[in-house]
Amino acid sequence: MASPLRFDGRVVLVTGAGGGLGRAYALAFAERGASVVVNDLGGDMKGLSKGSLAAADKVVEEIRSKGGKAVANYDSVEAGEKVVRTALEAFGRIDVVVNNAGILRDNSFARISDEDWDIIHRVHLRGSFQVTRAAWEHMKKQKFGR
């Protein structure tokens, strides 16, 4: 039987990690030895309300209660530099980025407004680009990054 994939000594940033799949990714990486940055803006799934910063804090506490290392970040993924800076300040590096943040607009293609389309692209595409670009130079210098 193969041994499980480990991330000891690695720093993983998971966006949208306050719940759902993002939370599952953050917990899985932590269980495998990674130090985790739990990014979550605190809004609801539809991006309509600010919600609570507690979502990220709860996941961080869950990781720490099991002996793992984690910090919370509450910045929008559109501010990629700030999100990545949290990893660098807390752990000194960044090795893996999981671009999971997203918002839901419950509209079919025929009914979606231009405004909703733009919001989705700002979070899903531009946000992923901003976070990845901010991490890229650090990963290049480390000669490692995923």
C-alpha positions as CSV (number, residue, x, y, z in Angstrom):
1,M,0.0,0.0,0.0
2,A,1.4,3.4,-1.0
3,S,2.0,5.9,1.8
4,P,-0.2,9.1,1.7
5,L,1.0,12.2,0.0
6,R,2.6,14.5,2.6
7,F,3.1,18.3,2.7
8,D,5.3,18.6,5.8
9,G,7.2,21.9,5.6
10,R,5.0,23.3,2.9
11,V,2.7,26.3,3.1
12,V,-0.7,26.0,1.4
13,L,-3.1,28.9,0.7
14,V,-6.7,27.9,0.2
15,T,-9.1,30.7,-1.0
16,G,-12.7,30.5,-0.1
17,A,-11.8,28.1,2.7
18,G,-14.4,29.1,5.3
19,G,-16.8,26.3,4.3
20,G,-17.7,23.7,1.7
21,L,-14.9,22.3,-0.6
22,G,-12.4,25.0,0.5
23,R,-12.8,23.9,4.1
24,A,-12.3,20.3,3.1
25,Y,-9.2,21.2,1.1
26,A,-7.7,23.2,4.1
27,L,-8.4,20.4,6.5
28,A,-6.9,17.7,4.2
29,F,-3.7,19.7,3.6
30,A,-3.3,20.3,7.3
31,E,-3.9,16.6,8.1
32,R,-1.0,15.9,5.7
33,G,1.4,18.2,7.5
34,A,1.0,21.6,5.6
35,S,0.8,24.9,7.3
36,V,-2.4,26.4,6.0
37,V,-3.7,30.0,5.2
38,V,-7.4,29.9,5.4
39,N,-8.7,32.7,3.2
40,D,-12.4,33.6,3.5
41,L,-14.0,37.0,2.9
42,G,-16.8,36.1,5.2
43,G,-19.7,36.6,2.8
44,D,-22.4,34.2,2.0
45,M,-22.3,31.8,-1.0
46,K,-24.1,34.3,-3.2
47,G,-21.7,37.1,-2.3
48,L,-24.7,39.2,-1.2
49,S,-23.9,39.8,2.5
50,K,-20.7,40.4,4.3
51,G,-21.5,37.6,6.7
52,S,-19.0,36.9,9.4
53,L,-15.2,36.6,9.6
54,A,-15.8,33.7,11.9
55,A,-15.9,31.2,9.0
56,A,-12.2,31.4,8.5
57,D,-11.5,31.5,12.2
58,K,-13.5,28.3,12.8
59,V,-11.5,26.4,10.2
60,V,-8.3,27.7,11.7
61,E,-9.4,26.6,15.2
62,E,-10.4,23.2,13.8
63,I,-6.9,22.7,12.3
64,R,-5.1,23.9,15.4
65,S,-7.2,21.7,17.7
66,K,-5.8,18.7,15.8
67,G,-2.2,20.0,16.2
68,G,-1.9,21.7,12.9
69,K,-0.7,25.1,11.9
70,A,-3.1,27.6,10.3
71,V,-3.8,31.3,10.1
72,A,-6.8,33.2,8.8
73,N,-7.0,35.8,6.1
74,Y,-10.1,37.9,5.4
75,D,-9.0,39.8,2.2
76,S,-10.8,39.6,-1.1
77,V,-9.0,37.4,-3.7
78,E,-9.0,40.5,-5.9
79,A,-6.3,41.8,-3.4
80,G,-4.0,38.9,-4.2
81,E,-0.9,40.5,-2.8
82,K,-2.5,40.9,0.7
83,V,-3.7,37.3,0.7
84,V,-0.2,36.0,-0.2
85,R,1.4,38.4,2.2
86,T,-0.4,36.6,5.0
87,A,1.4,33.3,4.1
88,L,4.8,35.0,3.9
89,E,4.4,36.9,7.2
90,A,3.1,33.8,9.1
91,F,5.2,31.1,7.6
92,G,7.9,32.7,5.5
93,R,7.0,31.1,2.2
94,I,4.2,29.9,-0.1
95,D,4.2,26.5,-1.8
96,V,0.7,25.7,-3.0
97,V,-2.3,27.9,-4.0
98,V,-5.7,26.4,-4.2
99,N,-7.9,28.9,-6.0
100,N,-11.3,27.8,-4.6
101,A,-13.0,31.1,-3.9
102,G,-16.3,31.7,-5.8
103,I,-19.7,33.2,-5.6
104,L,-23.0,31.8,-6.8
105,R,-25.5,33.6,-8.9
106,D,-28.7,31.6,-9.2
107,N,-29.5,32.6,-12.8
108,S,-29.6,30.7,-16.0
109,F,-27.5,32.0,-18.9
110,A,-30.6,33.6,-20.4
111,R,-31.4,35.5,-17.2
112,I,-28.0,36.5,-15.9
113,S,-27.5,40.3,-15.8
114,D,-24.3,42.0,-17.0
115,E,-23.6,43.0,-13.4
116,D,-23.8,39.4,-12.1
117,W,-21.6,38.2,-15.0
118,D,-19.0,40.8,-14.1
119,I,-19.0,39.9,-10.4
120,I,-18.6,36.2,-11.1
121,H,-15.6,37.0,-13.4
122,R,-14.1,39.3,-10.8
123,V,-14.1,36.6,-8.2
124,H,-13.6,33.4,-10.2
125,L,-11.2,34.6,-12.9
126,R,-9.6,37.8,-11.8
127,G,-9.3,36.7,-8.2
128,S,-7.6,33.5,-9.2
129,F,-5.2,35.5,-11.4
130,Q,-4.4,38.0,-8.7
131,V,-3.6,35.4,-6.1
132,T,-1.6,33.2,-8.4
133,R,0.4,36.2,-9.8
134,A,1.2,37.4,-6.3
135,A,2.5,33.9,-5.4
136,W,4.3,33.3,-8.6
137,E,7.5,35.3,-8.0
138,H,7.9,33.7,-4.5
139,M,7.5,30.2,-6.0
140,K,10.0,31.0,-8.7
141,K,12.6,32.1,-6.2
142,Q,12.0,28.9,-4.1
143,K,12.2,26.8,-7.3
144,F,9.0,25.2,-6.1
145,G,5.3,25.9,-6.3
146,R,2.0,24.4,-7.3
